[in-house]
Amino acid sequence: MKLWAFLAVAGLLAAAEYHGDTDKDRARILARRNWWSFQKVVRPDPPKLNNPWVRTPIDAFLLEALQAKSLKPSPEESKLRLLRRVTLDVTGLPPKPEEAAAFLNDKRADAYDRLVDRLMASTQYGERWAQRWLDVARYADTNGFEHDLERTHAWRYRDYVVRSFNAGKPYDVFLKEQIAGDELWPGQPDPVIAVGFNRAGPEHLTGGNQDVELNRQEVLVEMTAGVSNVFLGLTMNCARCHNHKFDPILQTDYYRLQAVFGGTEGKDVPLASADEKARYDAARKAYEARLKPVQDQITAIEKPYKEALIAERRAKLEPAVQALLDVPKDKLSEADREKQKNAKDQISPSWDEVLARVPKPELERRSGLRRQLHAIELDEPAPPAAAYAVVNREKPEDTNVLKVGDHRMKLGTVPPGLPLVLTANTARPVPLEAAGRRTVLAEWLAQPEHPLTARVMVNRIWQFRMGRGIVGTPNDFGMMGERPTHPKLLDWLAAEFVSSGWNVKAIDRLILTSSAYRQASARDAAGEAVDPENKLYWRMNRRRLEGEAIRDSVLSVSGMLNLEVGGPPIRVPIEKEVYDSIFTEYENDNLWPLPKDRAQIYRRSLYLLNKRTVRLPMLANFDQPDAMTSCAYRPVSTHALQALSLINSDFMAEQSAAFARRVEQAGTGVPVRVQRAYQLALARPPKPAEITMARDFFTKGGTLQEFCLALLNRNEFIYIP
């Protein structure tokens, strides 16, 4: 018996035995509702401590925990290092010399608070936050897997995230827009774009024979995982094959949540007006008119050699098959049409087989025509605006509990629903029709009294600013996740978050202006002896910048950074080895066309094409996630390829040369140029010893470009103090 047939039989047998959840299953779940993260948030009172270190309630909670371990906070960081810390943290870019001078000369008591407010009001604030959110949402501009096709309109979701954080959009609205914006605010562009969150994960699209049911199940798995990881902070996917081994989540809970999306499917929803579509049609017609003469010349070169190959292969076929090729398709039976198609495929040569026959002079002429073709292709008009979104089906499909998660082994259908452990006392019926299912889910998650939603998000904000979450496993608030190091602080932040109107900026500012955030990051033997992992925050965690922020900082210092906001993703030059890794079944020229406007390649890394199977070495070497799963926090590795990227890459050679040209504009003489280089790169003047070393370096033949490259390789440059 074939494997698929065996599995199908096994599935039928299992279906006869399926009776749904037992009373024992439900009782076991309900008995475990006392886990801390499933309890309602109760706002604790901050400790009443008479200590000048306490600037915010955050400081009171942390200081109480430190004192319980006979520890004390670290001194406040120097004004200069604090400037660099908060600027890099909030914007992902280093402070400019004039910004550093303004802050250092500001003697007002609230100078730092004013700095924080200025940075949070900048466009770069939303861009910095978007980079983190897109990691969690597993966003990319392509589908992933072998073909890794581009998603033409997906970038609008990325821009929506930037706009939302910059505008201070309430988090409950942000959440509801992403899950059910099309239902709650139909016809409004941003909510329609926002539901692209449900399609942000990878999608396995291939040619050839398709298992439609398997493909659909993979899509539903991605949608379910997105909500459970990002908003609930639970590993519900562990219940896909069986009841969760650790958390009180039934297998049927998983499939009930999946059923919420059973009436949902992906669709590119048009956003363009009739006039915009008409302008596009006219531009497209003119564009194709430019392409056609060049395409016709290429076809004319290939034609005789392609026809000769076809004739040779046709002659080798059996006479009956040859005769079949001449019969019109509409005169054939279905079986003969399939035979005819197979025969045509058999005799049709591939592009490389044709080119192998073309003589060298004609091949060179063809190459010139291909270059002309690709130059014209850079002017291809952008398609009419659309949202990479989801819509409701007319009729939802049945959702089955699947044995071991296999779509061929159905155990029985379940209606849409929400996890039992979180809804036992607050039943929320989910509609059986397609429309409204996601609305119920979104509104349930956005309830002020939901035990997980606010806790999960404030933990992400804390992790972003402090380097580690109060819960060290941001996507897992379940029983295998870490317990909160400061449970009262977490609940106070969650309660404050809701009472502030779900204001991300308010919580963010509270953290950034706290004494805890302003601490020095220097090591201390006493603190390390008691708390080596710094879970009590007796000092500030020193953090390395992500690859994107390193690249952006280099561009900023060199003066090449293009701060244009939003728009379609940009390709930048890549190494030949990376180019050769791009999958293609066709001619491999122009697989990575660079923008016609070369200033675009110096955009912020957020706007670069995020292709799941093609990673830029600098970003990959500095731990960029692959966007195949939700990345709650990036691991920080240390290896030789990082040094090679920062010293030997073409990008760093180009940028260090631009940095050197910028430094030369300051004037002549070593002291003047060294002073300018340090101010640009590190926002500080060089120390006397550093000037001495620079003189020695130049005396021995070192160039200004090499000196600038060395500055960009300093730990001080790539670490947040």
C-alpha distance (Angstrom), angle and dihedral (degrees) to the residues before:
residue distance angle dihedral
M1 . . .
K2 3.82 . .
L3 3.81 116.9 .
W4 3.83 95.2 -114.6
A5 3.79 91.1 50.6
F6 3.79 91.5 49.1
L7 3.79 91.3 50.4
A8 3.78 91.7 48.1
V9 3.81 91.1 52.3
A10 3.80 89.9 47.2
G11 3.78 89.2 51.2
L12 3.81 92.3 52.2
L13 3.76 91.5 49.5
A14 3.78 91.3 49.0
A15 3.79 91.5 48.4
A16 3.78 90.6 59.2
E17 3.82 88.9 56.8
Y18 3.82 97.2 47.3
H19 3.79 116.2 109.9
G20 3.82 101.5 160.2
D21 3.79 126.4 -119.0
T22 3.77 115.8 -13.1
D23 3.79 125.1 -138.0
K24 3.78 86.3 -111.0
D25 3.84 91.0 56.3
R26 3.80 92.3 50.5
A27 3.80 93.1 45.3
R28 3.79 90.3 51.7
I29 3.80 90.8 52.5
L30 3.78 95.2 46.5
A31 3.79 91.4 48.2
R32 3.80 89.3 61.3
R33 3.79 98.4 53.1
N34 3.79 90.3 105.9
W35 3.81 93.0 81.9
W36 3.80 107.9 125.9
S37 3.82 97.5 -116.1
F38 3.82 92.5 52.3
Q39 3.79 92.3 56.7
K40 3.78 121.5 97.4
V41 3.80 114.1 -97.9
V42 3.81 110.6 -104.2
R43 3.78 113.7 -167.7
P44 3.83 109.2 -124.0
D45 3.79 122.5 -152.7
P46 3.81 113.7 -109.2
P47 3.81 113.4 -112.2
K48 3.80 112.6 -93.0
L49 3.79 102.0 -124.9
N50 3.77 123.4 166.6
N51 3.79 96.4 -145.6
P52 3.82 127.9 125.8
W53 3.82 89.5 -139.3
V54 3.80 89.8 70.8
R55 3.80 106.6 92.1
T56 3.81 97.3 151.2
P57 3.81 136.7 16.7
I58 3.80 86.4 -100.3
D59 3.80 89.5 65.5
A60 3.81 91.8 49.9
F61 3.80 92.7 55.4
L62 3.80 92.8 46.0
L63 3.80 95.2 44.6
E64 3.80 91.7 51.4
A65 3.81 90.0 54.5
L66 3.81 91.9 46.3
Q67 3.78 93.1 50.1
A68 3.81 90.2 50.3
K69 3.83 86.8 62.2
S70 3.83 93.7 41.0
L71 3.78 90.6 -110.9
K72 3.77 129.8 132.2
P73 3.81 132.1 -154.7
S74 3.76 122.0 -97.2
P75 3.82 119.7 -104.5
E76 3.78 118.5 -88.8
E77 3.78 114.2 -82.9
S78 3.80 118.3 -106.5
K79 3.77 115.1 -87.8
L80 3.80 92.8 -113.6
R81 3.81 95.4 50.3
L82 3.79 90.8 43.5
L83 3.80 89.2 54.3
R84 3.78 91.1 53.0
R85 3.80 92.3 44.5
V86 3.78 98.0 52.1
T87 3.81 94.5 39.5
L88 3.81 93.3 52.4
D89 3.78 91.1 41.7
V90 3.80 97.3 50.1
T91 3.81 100.7 35.2
G92 3.79 106.0 18.7
L93 3.82 88.5 -127.9
P94 3.82 131.5 98.3
P95 3.80 120.1 -108.1
K96 3.80 116.2 -96.1
P97 3.82 118.5 -120.3
E98 3.80 91.9 -110.6
E99 3.83 90.8 50.4
A100 3.79 90.3 50.5
A101 3.80 91.7 49.7
A102 3.82 92.4 48.8
F103 3.80 92.9 50.9
L104 3.79 96.1 43.4
N105 3.81 90.4 50.2
D106 3.81 93.6 47.1
K107 3.82 104.4 101.0
R108 3.80 96.3 177.9
A109 3.81 116.2 123.0
D110 3.81 91.1 -122.7
A111 3.82 96.0 45.8
Y112 3.80 92.4 118.3
D113 3.82 93.4 48.0
R114 3.80 88.9 50.9
L115 3.81 89.6 51.2
V116 3.80 91.3 52.0
D117 3.80 91.3 49.4
R118 3.81 91.8 50.1
L119 3.78 92.9 49.7
M120 3.79 93.6 46.3
A121 3.81 89.9 51.2
S122 3.81 91.9 56.2
T123 3.79 124.4 99.8
Q124 3.79 88.0 -121.9
Y125 3.82 89.9 67.9
G126 3.80 91.6 69.0
E127 3.79 92.3 42.4
R128 3.80 90.9 53.3
W129 3.79 92.3 48.4
A130 3.80 91.8 45.5
Q131 3.80 91.1 57.7
R132 3.81 89.2 58.2
W133 3.79 95.5 42.1
L134 3.81 92.9 49.2
D135 3.82 89.1 54.3
V136 3.79 89.3 56.7
A137 3.82 93.1 42.8
R138 3.87 89.6 49.6
Y139 3.79 90.6 -128.5
A140 3.80 123.0 178.8
D141 3.80 136.1 156.0
T142 3.81 93.6 -121.5
N143 3.81 138.8 51.6
G144 3.80 99.5 -115.7
F145 3.81 128.3 -138.4
E146 3.80 122.8 80.5
H147 3.82 101.9 -38.3
D148 3.83 93.4 35.4
L149 3.79 92.3 -171.9
E150 3.78 119.6 -163.4
R151 3.79 122.0 -104.9
T152 3.78 102.2 -134.4
H153 3.80 97.4 -157.5
A154 3.83 103.0 26.6
W155 3.82 93.1 102.5
R156 3.79 90.8 74.5
Y157 3.82 88.6 71.8
R158 3.81 89.4 55.0
D159 3.79 90.7 51.4
Y160 3.81 90.6 46.3
V161 3.81 89.1 57.2
V162 3.81 91.4 50.9
R163 3.81 91.6 49.6
S164 3.79 92.5 47.1
F165 3.80 95.7 54.0
N166 3.80 92.8 43.3
A167 3.80 92.0 49.5
G168 3.80 92.5 49.3
K169 3.80 90.9 -122.2
P170 3.82 109.9 -169.8
Y171 3.78 109.1 -101.6
D172 3.81 93.8 -128.5
V173 3.81 89.0 57.8
F174 3.82 90.8 44.0
L175 3.81 89.1 53.1
K176 3.81 95.7 46.2
E177 3.79 92.8 47.3
Q178 3.79 91.5 54.9
I179 3.79 96.0 48.3
A180 3.81 102.1 34.9
G181 3.80 109.7 -1.1
D182 3.81 92.0 131.5
E183 3.82 90.3 57.0
L184 3.80 98.7 40.2
W185 3.81 98.7 41.2
P186 3.83 105.1 20.8
G187 3.77 115.8 -168.5
Q188 3.81 95.6 14.8
P189 3.82 110.9 121.3
D190 3.81 101.4 -138.4
P191 3.83 97.3 50.4
V192 3.81 90.2 46.1
I193 3.81 90.1 50.7
A194 3.81 90.9 44.4
V195 3.81 94.6 62.4
G196 3.79 85.7 67.6
F197 3.81 81.4 90.1
N198 3.81 86.5 80.5
R199 3.82 89.6 59.2
A200 3.80 97.4 38.6
G201 3.80 95.0 103.9
P202 3.81 126.4 82.0
E203 3.79 120.5 -73.1
H204 3.78 124.3 -158.8
L205 3.80 105.8 -134.0
T206 3.80 117.9 167.2
G207 3.76 138.2 156.5
G208 3.77 127.2 -114.8
N209 3.77 125.8 42.7
Q210 3.77 111.7 3.2
D211 3.78 132.0 -157.6
V212 3.80 95.1 -145.2
E213 3.79 94.0 -172.4
L214 3.81 92.4 51.4
N215 3.81 91.4 48.1
R216 3.79 90.8 51.4
Q217 3.80 91.8 48.9
E218 3.81 90.7 52.3
V219 3.81 90.2 52.9
L220 3.81 91.7 50.3
V221 3.80 91.0 47.9
E222 3.82 89.4 54.8
M223 3.80 93.3 48.6
T224 3.80 92.1 48.9
A225 3.79 93.0 46.6
G226 3.80 91.5 50.9
V227 3.80 93.8 57.5
S228 3.81 96.2 40.0
N229 3.81 95.2 48.0
V230 3.79 101.2 36.9
F231 3.80 104.4 37.2
L232 3.80 105.8 18.1
G233 3.79 97.6 36.0
L234 3.81 90.1 -140.8
T235 3.80 133.6 127.4
M236 3.79 94.4 -129.0
N237 3.80 91.1 153.1
C238 3.81 86.6 74.4
A239 3.82 86.1 72.1
R240 3.79 93.8 56.4
C241 3.80 93.4 96.5
H242 3.81 101.6 26.7
N243 3.77 142.0 -13.5
H244 3.82 109.1 -53.6
K245 3.79 108.9 -87.7
F246 3.79 94.4 -142.0
D247 3.81 113.0 12.3
P248 3.83 124.5 63.0
I249 3.80 92.9 -105.2
L250 3.78 122.4 126.2
Q251 3.77 123.6 -145.8
T252 3.79 86.0 -120.0
D253 3.82 88.6 54.4
Y254 3.77 88.4 59.7
Y255 3.80 93.7 49.6
R256 3.81 93.2 43.7
L257 3.80 88.3 56.0
Q258 3.80 89.6 45.7
A259 3.81 88.5 51.3
V260 3.81 88.6 61.7
F261 3.81 84.6 71.3
G262 3.81 93.7 41.0
G263 3.78 89.5 99.5
T264 3.80 94.1 46.2
E265 3.79 129.8 91.7
G266 3.78 135.6 171.9
K267 3.77 120.0 -99.6
D268 3.79 138.2 161.7
V269 3.81 101.2 -122.2
P270 3.84 114.4 -152.9
L271 3.81 116.1 -118.8
A272 3.81 100.0 169.7
S273 3.81 122.9 105.1
A274 3.79 122.4 -122.5
D275 3.82 90.0 -102.8
E276 3.80 91.5 51.9
K277 3.80 90.7 50.5
A278 3.78 91.3 49.3
R279 3.81 91.5 50.7
Y280 3.79 89.5 49.5
D281 3.83 92.5 50.4
A282 3.81 90.2 52.3
A283 3.80 92.7 46.6
R284 3.81 90.7 46.9
K285 3.79 91.9 51.5
A286 3.81 91.7 51.1
Y287 3.80 91.1 46.3
E288 3.80 93.4 51.9
A289 3.79 89.8 47.7
R290 3.81 88.2 59.2
L291 3.79 92.0 47.6
K292 3.80 98.8 47.7
P293 3.82 100.7 70.2
V294 3.80 91.4 51.3
Q295 3.81 92.7 44.6
D296 3.82 90.4 49.4
Q297 3.81 91.5 53.3
I298 3.80 91.4 50.5
T299 3.81 90.5 48.5
A300 3.80 90.8 49.5
I301 3.82 91.2 54.2
E302 3.81 92.8 49.3
K303 3.80 98.0 39.5
P304 3.86 102.9 83.6
Y305 3.79 93.5 45.2
K306 3.79 93.0 45.8
E307 3.80 91.7 48.6
A308 3.82 91.1 48.4
L309 3.81 90.9 53.3
I310 3.79 91.8 48.4
A311 3.81 91.3 49.0
E312 3.82 92.0 50.2
R313 3.81 92.5 49.9
R314 3.80 93.6 43.2
A315 3.78 90.2 54.5
K316 3.81 89.5 59.6
L317 3.81 93.5 56.1
E318 3.78 122.5 96.6
P319 3.83 112.3 -91.4
A320 3.80 92.3 -114.4
V321 3.78 91.2 55.1
Q322 3.82 91.3 46.3
A323 3.79 89.7 53.2
L324 3.80 90.5 49.4
L325 3.81 90.2 58.9
D326 3.82 91.1 63.6
V327 3.80 96.5 52.6
P328 3.84 115.8 99.8
K329 3.78 111.1 -109.7
D330 3.80 94.0 -121.6
K331 3.81 90.3 58.1
L332 3.81 93.5 58.4
S333 3.76 132.4 87.2
E334 3.77 118.3 -117.4
A335 3.81 91.0 -101.9
D336 3.83 92.2 50.2
R337 3.80 91.8 46.9
E338 3.80 88.1 57.5
K339 3.83 90.1 48.6
Q340 3.81 90.5 49.3
K341 3.80 91.6 50.1
N342 3.81 91.6 49.7
A343 3.80 91.1 49.1
K344 3.81 92.1 50.9
D345 3.79 90.3 49.6
Q346 3.80 89.2 49.6
I347 3.80 95.6 54.8
S348 3.82 98.5 36.6
P349 3.83 110.0 101.9
S350 3.79 123.0 -138.3
W351 3.81 120.4 -115.6
D352 3.81 93.0 -102.3
E353 3.82 92.5 50.6
V354 3.80 89.5 54.5
L355 3.80 93.6 47.5
A356 3.80 90.3 50.6
R357 3.84 87.1 65.3
V358 3.81 97.2 46.9
P359 3.86 113.1 100.1
K360 3.79 116.3 -116.4
P361 3.87 97.7 -108.7
E362 3.82 91.3 52.6
L363 3.78 90.4 42.3
E364 3.80 90.1 56.2
R365 3.82 90.7 49.2
R366 3.79 89.2 49.7
S367 3.83 90.5 51.0
G368 3.80 89.7 54.2
L369 3.80 90.3 50.4
R370 3.81 90.7 49.5
R371 3.81 88.9 54.1
Q372 3.80 89.5 51.8
L373 3.79 89.4 49.0
H374 3.80 93.0 51.9
A375 3.82 91.6 47.4
I376 3.81 89.4 55.2
E377 3.82 90.4 46.4
L378 3.80 89.3 63.2
D379 3.81 86.3 69.3
E380 3.80 94.3 54.5
P381 3.82 106.6 138.3
A382 3.78 116.6 -113.6
P383 3.81 111.8 -106.6
P384 3.81 119.2 -108.1
A385 3.79 111.4 -77.7
A386 3.80 115.3 -86.5
A387 3.80 136.8 162.1
Y388 3.78 120.4 -118.1
A389 3.78 88.9 -133.8
V390 3.79 147.5 134.7
V391 3.79 131.6 -108.6
N392 3.79 136.4 -171.3
R393 3.77 120.8 -93.9
E394 3.78 118.8 -127.5
K395 3.78 89.4 -117.4
P396 3.81 125.1 19.4
E397 3.76 117.8 -128.1
D398 3.77 122.6 -122.2
T399 3.78 115.5 -94.9
N400 3.77 116.2 -141.6
V401 3.77 131.0 -164.1
L402 3.81 102.6 -119.0
K403 3.75 124.5 -145.1
V404 3.83 107.3 -121.7
G405 3.81 86.3 -10.5
D406 3.82 92.6 -72.8
H407 3.81 113.0 145.2
R408 3.81 90.2 -146.7
M409 3.80 93.4 58.5
K410 3.79 105.9 66.9
L411 3.80 117.6 -179.3
G412 3.79 98.9 -177.1
T413 3.79 142.6 -55.1
V414 3.81 126.4 -81.2
P415 3.80 130.1 -166.6
P416 3.81 121.2 -122.2
G417 3.78 113.2 -82.6
L418 3.78 148.8 141.9
P419 3.83 129.9 -100.4
L420 3.80 111.3 -71.5
V421 3.80 95.1 -138.8
L422 3.81 90.7 60.6
T423 3.80 99.6 38.4
A424 3.81 106.8 36.8
N425 3.82 93.2 113.1
T426 3.80 97.9 28.5
A427 3.78 106.0 49.7
R428 3.79 112.4 -167.2
P429 3.80 113.2 -172.2
V430 3.77 114.1 -141.3
P431 3.84 116.2 -145.5
L432 3.78 117.6 -104.7
E433 3.79 90.6 -143.3
A434 3.81 117.6 78.5
A435 3.80 97.7 -112.6
G436 3.77 115.4 80.0
R437 3.79 100.0 19.7
R438 3.78 94.4 107.1
T439 3.80 90.8 42.5
V440 3.80 90.9 60.2
L441 3.81 90.2 48.5
A442 3.82 92.7 48.5
E443 3.79 95.0 46.8
W444 3.81 91.5 46.6
L445 3.81 91.0 52.5
A446 3.81 91.9 46.5
Q447 3.81 94.9 53.7
P448 3.80 110.2 124.8
E449 3.81 89.2 -132.3
H450 3.83 95.5 51.6
P451 3.82 105.4 125.9
L452 3.80 97.1 -143.1
T453 3.81 111.9 31.8
A454 3.81 100.3 71.4
R455 3.81 93.9 35.2
V456 3.80 92.2 53.0
M457 3.81 94.0 49.5
V458 3.81 98.4 44.4
N459 3.78 87.3 49.1
R460 3.81 88.6 56.0
I461 3.81 91.3 49.5
W462 3.80 90.3 49.3
Q463 3.80 92.2 47.7
F464 3.81 91.2 49.6
R465 3.80 92.7 54.2
M466 3.80 103.4 31.2
G467 3.80 100.0 37.0
R468 3.80 96.5 -118.9
G469 3.79 132.8 51.7
I470 3.78 122.7 -114.7
V471 3.79 78.8 -124.4
G472 3.80 102.5 45.1
T473 3.83 92.2 -151.1
P474 3.83 103.1 58.3
N475 3.81 94.6 -177.1
D476 3.80 94.7 44.6
F477 3.79 120.0 59.6
G478 3.79 88.8 156.1
M479 3.77 130.9 104.1
M480 3.81 95.2 -77.2
G481 3.79 92.0 49.5
E482 3.77 123.2 90.0
R483 3.78 119.4 -85.8
P484 3.81 115.5 -116.4
T485 3.79 114.1 -90.8
H486 3.84 90.0 -147.1
P487 3.82 107.9 24.2
K488 3.81 94.4 172.7
L489 3.79 91.8 50.8
L490 3.82 90.7 48.8
D491 3.80 91.6 51.9
W492 3.79 92.9 44.3
L493 3.81 90.0 52.3
A494 3.82 91.4 46.7
A495 3.80 91.9 50.0
E496 3.81 91.6 45.0
F497 3.81 89.4 49.0
V498 3.80 92.5 55.9
S499 3.80 94.7 41.9
S500 3.82 90.2 50.8
G501 3.80 89.6 59.5
W502 3.82 93.7 -95.8
N503 3.81 88.2 -63.7
V504 3.82 110.3 175.9
K505 3.80 92.3 -174.4
A506 3.80 91.8 54.1
I507 3.82 92.8 55.0
D508 3.78 90.5 41.3
R509 3.79 92.2 52.8
L510 3.80 91.5 46.2
I511 3.80 90.0 57.4
L512 3.81 95.5 42.0
T513 3.81 93.1 51.9
S514 3.81 95.9 44.1
S515 3.79 122.8 109.5
A516 3.79 87.3 -123.1
Y517 3.80 91.6 63.2
R518 3.82 92.4 45.3
Q519 3.81 94.7 56.5
A520 3.78 121.6 119.3
S521 3.81 115.7 -104.0
A522 3.82 95.6 -139.6
R523 3.80 116.8 130.8
D524 3.79 120.5 -109.2
A525 3.80 125.8 -162.9
A526 3.80 94.6 -145.4
G527 3.78 93.2 51.2
E528 3.79 93.8 44.9
A529 3.79 92.0 50.5
V530 3.82 91.6 58.3
D531 3.82 101.8 28.8
P532 3.83 110.8 16.3
E533 3.83 93.0 171.0
N534 3.81 92.1 50.3
K535 3.80 91.8 -127.6
L536 3.82 88.7 150.8
Y537 3.83 92.6 53.4
W538 3.81 98.2 -125.3
R539 3.82 85.2 156.2
M540 3.79 136.5 14.5
N541 3.78 116.5 -90.3
R542 3.78 113.1 -115.1
R543 3.78 108.1 -135.4
R544 3.76 134.6 -167.7
L545 3.78 117.3 -129.1
E546 3.79 117.5 -109.5
G547 3.79 118.3 -109.5
E548 3.80 92.0 -100.2
A549 3.81 92.6 53.1
I550 3.82 91.4 46.3
R551 3.80 90.9 53.1
D552 3.80 92.1 45.3
S553 3.81 91.7 48.0
V554 3.80 91.2 51.3
L555 3.81 90.4 51.1
S556 3.80 90.9 47.8
V557 3.80 93.5 52.0
S558 3.81 93.5 44.9
G559 3.80 90.1 52.0
M560 3.82 92.2 -122.0
L561 3.81 99.2 107.0
N562 3.80 115.1 125.2
L563 3.82 107.6 -152.2
E564 3.80 95.7 -167.0
V565 3.81 109.3 141.6
G566 3.79 127.6 -132.7
G567 3.77 134.6 -19.4
P568 3.80 136.7 113.3
P569 3.82 117.5 -24.6
I570 3.78 119.0 -86.0
R571 3.79 129.9 -133.8
V572 3.79 118.5 -141.6
P573 3.82 128.7 -166.2
I574 3.80 113.1 -72.9
E575 3.79 133.7 -166.1
K576 3.81 118.9 -96.3
E577 3.79 90.8 -114.3
V578 3.80 90.1 56.8
Y579 3.81 91.7 45.3
D580 3.81 90.4 52.7
S581 3.80 90.1 55.6
I582 3.82 92.7 63.8
F583 3.78 109.9 110.7
T584 3.81 115.9 -124.6
E585 3.78 137.1 155.6
Y586 3.79 91.4 -164.9
E587 3.79 139.3 56.3
N588 3.78 107.7 -41.0
D589 3.79 100.4 -142.2
N590 3.81 118.2 111.4
L591 3.80 94.9 13.6
W592 3.80 89.7 139.2
P593 3.84 107.8 35.5
L594 3.79 112.9 -171.4
P595 3.81 119.0 -138.9
K596 3.77 118.2 -89.3
D597 3.80 89.1 -128.8
R598 3.80 101.4 63.9
A599 3.83 91.5 -162.2
Q600 3.81 85.4 74.2
I601 3.81 92.7 70.6
Y602 3.80 88.6 67.4
R603 3.81 94.3 59.9
R604 3.81 120.2 123.4
S605 3.80 114.0 -75.7
L606 3.81 90.5 -112.7
Y607 3.80 87.9 72.5
L608 3.81 98.1 48.4
L609 3.79 117.7 109.4
N610 3.79 105.1 -86.9
K611 3.80 100.7 -150.9
R612 3.78 112.3 179.9
T613 3.81 96.0 -144.4
V614 3.82 99.1 36.9
R615 3.79 114.8 60.1
L616 3.79 124.0 -176.3
P617 3.83 105.2 -119.4
M618 3.82 95.5 -127.5
L619 3.79 92.6 51.7
A620 3.79 94.6 41.0
N621 3.80 92.1 47.7
F622 3.79 89.8 54.1
D623 3.81 93.5 54.3
Q624 3.80 103.6 -92.5
P625 3.84 106.5 174.7
D626 3.80 119.3 -116.7
A627 3.84 92.8 -126.7
M628 3.80 91.7 -129.8
T629 3.81 91.4 114.6
S630 3.78 135.9 16.2
C631 3.81 109.4 -76.3
A632 3.81 107.7 -150.5
Y633 3.79 93.5 178.6
R634 3.79 132.9 -2.0
P635 3.77 117.9 -117.1
V636 3.79 114.1 -127.2
S637 3.78 112.9 -133.2
T638 3.81 129.7 -179.2
H639 3.80 119.6 -151.0
A640 3.78 143.2 138.6
L641 3.81 96.2 -96.1
Q642 3.79 89.6 68.0
A643 3.80 91.6 60.3
L644 3.79 90.6 45.3
S645 3.81 90.6 52.5
L646 3.79 92.4 50.6
I647 3.80 96.3 43.9
N648 3.80 109.0 28.8
S649 3.80 108.1 27.6
D650 3.79 121.6 112.8
F651 3.81 88.8 -124.2
M652 3.80 93.6 57.4
A653 3.81 91.7 45.1
E654 3.79 90.3 53.0
Q655 3.80 94.2 45.1
S656 3.79 96.0 45.5
A657 3.82 88.2 52.9
A658 3.82 89.8 51.4
F659 3.82 89.9 46.6
A660 3.80 89.9 52.1
R661 3.82 91.6 51.1
R662 3.79 89.2 51.1
V663 3.81 91.4 50.3
E664 3.82 91.4 49.3
Q665 3.80 89.1 61.7
A666 3.83 88.8 67.6
G667 3.79 90.8 70.5
T668 3.79 139.8 -98.5
G669 3.77 130.3 -54.1
V670 3.78 130.9 64.1
P671 3.85 98.1 -99.8
V672 3.82 92.9 52.2
R673 3.80 94.8 47.3
V674 3.79 95.3 42.3
Q675 3.80 89.8 49.7
R676 3.82 91.1 51.8
A677 3.81 93.7 45.9
Y678 3.81 92.9 52.5
Q679 3.79 92.6 46.6
L680 3.80 92.2 51.3
A681 3.80 96.7 43.9
L682 3.80 103.4 33.4
A683 3.83 105.0 15.4
R684 3.80 90.9 -123.4
P685 3.80 139.2 87.9
P686 3.80 118.3 -101.6
K687 3.79 118.6 -98.5
P688 3.83 117.7 -115.9
A689 3.80 90.3 -106.2
E690 3.82 90.3 52.3
I691 3.82 91.1 52.4
T692 3.81 89.1 50.8
M693 3.81 91.4 50.7
A694 3.80 90.5 48.0
R695 3.82 91.8 52.5
D696 3.78 89.9 50.1
F697 3.81 90.8 48.4
F698 3.81 93.4 52.9
T699 3.82 92.7 42.6
K700 3.80 88.9 58.0
G701 3.80 92.2 54.2
G702 3.78 102.3 -89.6
T703 3.79 115.2 153.2
L704 3.79 128.0 -132.9
Q705 3.83 90.4 -116.0
E706 3.82 90.4 54.9
F707 3.79 90.2 48.1
C708 3.82 90.9 51.2
L709 3.81 90.6 47.9
A710 3.80 89.8 52.9
L711 3.82 90.8 52.4
L712 3.80 90.5 52.4
N713 3.81 88.8 53.1
R714 3.80 96.0 54.7
N715 3.78 117.8 116.9
E716 3.78 86.3 -130.8
F717 3.81 88.3 63.2
I718 3.79 99.3 48.9
Y719 3.81 98.6 38.7
I720 3.79 129.5 76.4
P721 3.83 103.3 -128.9
